[in-house]
Amino acid sequence: MLKRLNMQILRYRMLNVLRHSLSTTTKANVETTEGNKLVSEDANKFIPDVKYSNEEKEKILKIINNSKIDDLLSYNISKMRANKLLSWLKHNGALTDLNDILHIEGFGSKYIIKFYQSLLNEETADVRKYQKVLKLSKSFITPKIDIKQRLNTKSCVAVRIGINNVAWARLELPSASAERPSILTHWQQHDVVDKKLHLSDLVQRCLYVNHLIPTSDCYILENPPTAQATNKPSSLDQKNVSIQKAQITAMLGFALALRNQLNEDKIHSDDIKMSSTPTNVFYMRRLLPARLFNYLVGAERVSSEKIVIDMMRTYYNIDECFVKEGSDTLTIRSNVQFSQELREMFSLASPSNRDLLSQALLLNLAFVRLILFEEEQSIATVTGLNRKTG
């Protein structure tokens, strides 16, 4: 009996010792963790080794507190951090001190210094924004066009392929120093097929169309629609149309590209040797002209005839005209001068042919504005960069 009592007393004392040991260890760990947290916060409390004047501080705080997402992204900051910054400002109010930004997750001292430096350098911000616009424009056409070829392009022909016909428009571009409109020199439409043709007959029709298309420094076609597999009978006709458009696009694209090879005397006997001459045929992303000139409803194009008629009525078609300094409108070089002969041809064409002719011209103008002239306003229109963010 006494022995059992002694064992219970010993067990009780051991449990008390164990409880005390665990309590002391836990408390020490908590104090250590809190101490490390305080040390970490103290280490990041101030931005080291950088001194800003009062004017620079005011400028940095003003930009941060008043900028929207698109404005911030023109500086040296990622989209993720910019969203975190705006979210923090929305819930906590404006920054009152440069060190306040350290409270936001993802903003370390080294990163903040680079970010603040970009805020102080307005020229860098403008350059970054322009580079972003140019980067977007590179995806508009296939293949990409290099700077030298873009600057040396003095004329371009756009070819628009319809269901049964093809239309093209040729523009002569003014020199970089001349504030004059582009000149529409050729504008024509030709029927290719009136029924389903054998592939060999379609090749002959396309070669004849290639013979009619005027020469130019470069040629632009729109990427054809993709023919998707489907079991619906109602979709078979549309699928056949898409396939035929793709066939015509491929044939004309090859024939126009071959002109460059012939001009360079690169064909020898039976062997066609591809030269190092840059390609002169470009394929523009579908629906870009419709987005730029606003004749797209949902995913479907509407008639573009009215847009071209409005262009014919503008003062840009006068030979001698000037742009006011500081104007935000497009330059005269981006617009078109129509001859009286081509105006009459357009007015006498059928409604369907006028629409196809209009699309050919607008395809060419989209290439000129987005690719050759790299107009920031036009690029912003098709990419949505000009839309205001709340």
Summary of the structure (lengths in Angstrom):
residues: 390
radius of gyration: 33.4
end to end distance: 83.1
largest distance: 126.5
contacts: 1024
relative contact order: 0.10
helix: 56%
strand: 12%
